[in-house]
């Protein structure tokens, strides 16, 4: 394990997921406060998990994957990531009520 926090890397798909979630909360549901809380809580949790990304247990997926996925909750959303050397690569932000078997890469 490296000394200090792991480097954070965001996949474009995660950034698109985040943009979609914020847009939905802010514009579609008309709740800018919820959109702001989502972003604030996401930043807070990422700062915690980048200190020790192995604190989250491996995500048990029905698919066979080359990397071990891990996840944590942010409100009603799930953040999926993998650890690659000294990098915490954040891959998806998905609404928890969705069928995850089809959505997690």
Buried (B, 14 or more C-beta within 10 A) or exposed (E): EEEEBBEBBBBEBBEEBBEEBBEBBBEEEEBEEBBEBBBEBBEEBBEEBBEEBEEBEEBEBEEEEEEEBBBBEBBEBBBBBBBEEEBBBBBBBBBEEEEBEEEBE
